[in-house]
Amino acid sequence: MTFWLVAGEFFKRSFSPRMLVALGVVGFLFLVVAGCLFGARLYSGGRVYGAEEQAALALGASYHIAVAWGILFAVMLAMGAASRPLEDGRAAFLLSKPVRRSHVLLGQLLGVFLAALAAAAALALLASALSLVRAHVLPWTLWLGLAVASLSLALVVALVAFFSLFLPRVVAGMLGIIFYVASFPAAFSTVRDFMTGGHGAAALEFPWYVRWGAEVYFAGVPPVAGVQLRAGELLKLQRWDVDGWLTVATAAAYVVLLFVATWALYNRRDV
């Protein structure tokens, strides 16, 4: 289909020589950090970590580094995915052909998502190679977690692309990173209980406006980090509770709503 052609073209342009150099530097640094985790002797409280514990720790750290790098890559690319074609006239050239506006927008955003997922998968591939060499185990759960965490990448792409249509691209990218960082406290139920007084867990008596503000924050913040953490639980094959499934469902709903909003704004812009 046409949007696949647009996505493929954007995907190829994303990996420019400079970006490939940046990927190489990040990959080298990742090998150094992950190699130390896999090869070092780890102590905690006078106890030496066994080989299996050490491999699990290394895989967990590698997973979160890979996802965080993919999210950063998504922010960098999504800043201009929807707005730049309108500004540099490229969309007008595309739309002069028998191409629908929806195909242009969907292709651009799909290209960003695939490029970000490829960047995260590259680090996951290095982690898998290290696991095979050092622990002689194929970490298939790492790829299971990355598959679920790809929803975090999609959510970041939708967020930044939406903001970039009415804000400067740099501001849209900063907001994407801010939403990512701000979503970490919401990923922990204990933090929510402490702030809102749920289940009698609050150690302090907060004013009503603090509790209400916390309820609004925890209910409305996009669960970017929440999906990442829930997917990370799959590395240890932990079973999800209701909150885990609700987090994934909420993230999927945000992706759909943000894409619809982006599509509506995109249609109102002149090319």
N, C-alpha and C positions, 0 to 999 in steps of 0.2 A: 504494500500500500504506500501512498504518497508520504504519509507521516513517517514511515520507516526510512524512506530515502532522506528526508530532512534530518531525522535523528542520526542516521549514519554519517551524513555530512558534518553535522555539529560534533559528533563523537570524534571524527578524524581531526577537525580543527582544534579540538580541546587539547590534544596531545601534540602541541607545538614543540620545537626543539628546546625552548626554555623550560617548558613544563616537564619534558622528559628528563632534563637535567635535575630539576627539582625532585622529581620522583626518584631518580637515582640517588640523590643525597639522602632523602628520607629513608629509602630502602637500606642504604648503608648504615645509617644511624640505628635503624630498627634492628638490623643484624647484630650490631654491637650490643645493644641493650638486651635483646632477646637471647643472644648467645651467652651473655653473662648470667642471665636467669637460668638458662638450661645447664650451664656448666659450673656455676659457683656452688660452694658448700654453704647452705643456709642454716642459720641458728636463730632460735627464738626462745627466750627464757631458759637458756641452757639446754634446750632440746634441739637435736639435729633433724632437719627435714629429710625424710626418706626420698627415694627416687620417684615414687609415684606422686607424693605430695609436691615435690619440687616441679615435676612435669605439669601438674595441675595448676600450680601457681604461675608457671611460665605461660601456659596456654591462656589462662584468664587475663593476664597482663597483655599478652599479644592480641587477644580478641579486642579488648577495650582500646588499645592503641590503634588497631586497624579501623575500628568503627569511627573513632574520633577523627582520624585522618580522612576517612571517607566523608564525614560530615563537613570538615573544613574544606575539602575539595569541592563538595556540593555548593557550599556558600560562595566560594570564589567563582564558580561557573554560573550559578543561578542569578548572580547580580545583574548580568546582562542578557540572560537567556530570552526573556520576554520583551524587555524594553529596548535593547540595542538594535534589533532588526527594524524597529519602528523609527529609531533615531538616525540610523545610517542609510536608510532607504532600501535595505536588503529585503524587507517585507514587501515593499512595493514591487520589486523585481519578481519576487516569488509569486505574488498575487496577480501579476500580469499574465501568468501562465494558468492553465486550468487546475489551480490548487486552491483548496478551501482554507479560509482563515483558521479553522479549527485544526487542520492538518499542520499548518505552520507552527501554531502554538504548541500543539501536542508533540510534534517532532522535536522542537527546541527543548522542551522540558524532559522528554524521554531521553534525548541525547545527554542532557546534564545528569540525569539519574544513572544511566548506563556508565558514563565516564566516572562518576563518583564511586559506583559499585565496583568498577574495574580497579580503581585505585585502592580501595579497601581489600579487594580480593588479592591484589598483588602482595600486600603485607601478610595476609592470611596464608598465601602460598609459601612465603618464606618461613612462616611459623610452622607450617606443616612439614616443610623440608627439615627444619631444625628438630622437630619432634621425631621424625623418622631416624635422623642421624644419631641424636642423643638418647632418645627414649625407646627407639625401635617400635613406635606405635603410630598408626595413622589416626590423627585426631579428627574423625568424621563429625564429632559433636561441634567442633569449631565451625565447620561449614554449615551445620544446622543452625547454630546461633547466628551466623552471619546472614543466612537466608531470612531469618525473622527480623534481624536488625536492619535489613534493607528498607523496612518500613520507616525507620528513623530517617534514613537518607531521603526517602520520598517526601516525608513531612517537612524536612528542611528545605528541599527544593521548592515545594509548594509555598512555604512561608516567605522565603526570600524573593521568589518570582512575583508573588502578590505585592509585597512592599515595594519592589523595584518599579512598579507601574506608576506610582504616585510619589515616590521619594527618590532622592539621589541614590545611585547604585551603592556607594560606599555606606550610606546610612542603612540601606536595606540589608547589606551584608552584616553590619554591626548588630542590627536587630536580630538577625538569624542566630548569631553567636550568643547574644544576650538571652534569647529564648532557650537556647540549648543549655546554657549554664544555669539559668533560673529554674529549669525544669528538674534539676537534680533533687532539691529538697522534696518536691512533690512526689518523687518516686519512692519515698520511704514512708510507710504508714505510721511509724512511730513519731516522725516529725509532725505529721498532720495531727495525730492524737495529742501531742504536746501543745501545739498552737491552738487547737480548737477545743481541747478538753474532752475529746472523745474517749470513751471507755475508762474514764477516771484516770487518764495517764498524765494530765497536766500537773506539773509541780508548782506552777505559779498561777495566780488568778489574774488573767489578762482582762483589760477592759473589753466591753462588748464590741466596740468598733474594731479592735484588734482581732477578736475571734471571728467576726463577720468578714473582715478583710481577708483573713486567712482562709475562710471557707470559699470566698470568691476566687482567691488565688489557686487553691488546690483543685477547685472544680473547673476552672477555666484555662489554666496553663496547658499548652500543647505538650503531650507526654513524649517529647523527643528522647530525653534521657531515660524515661520510664520504660520505653520499648527496648532500649539498649540494655538496661539492667535485667529486665525480664528475659530477654533473649540470652543474656549471659548465664542465667540459671540453667539453661539447657546444656551448657558445657558439662555440668555435673549430673545431667539427666534428672534434675529436680522437677517435680510435677507442679504445674501451676494451680493456684487457687483462683477464686473468683476475681480477685483484683488483677491477676495476671491477664486473664482473658478480657477483662474490662479495659485494661490499659491498651491492649492491641486494638480492640474495637473502637475505642475513642480516637486513637491515632489514625485509623483508617477513615473514620468519619471526618476528621480534620482535613485529611488529604483531599477528600471529595469536595468538601465545602470550600476549601481554599482554591481548588482548581476551578470550581464553578464561578467563584468571585473573580478570579484572575481572567477567566474567559469573558465574563461580563464587562470588565474594565477594558480588556484587550479589544473587544468589539466596538467600544465607544471611542477608541483612539483613532485618529486619522493616520493613514499611511502615505 
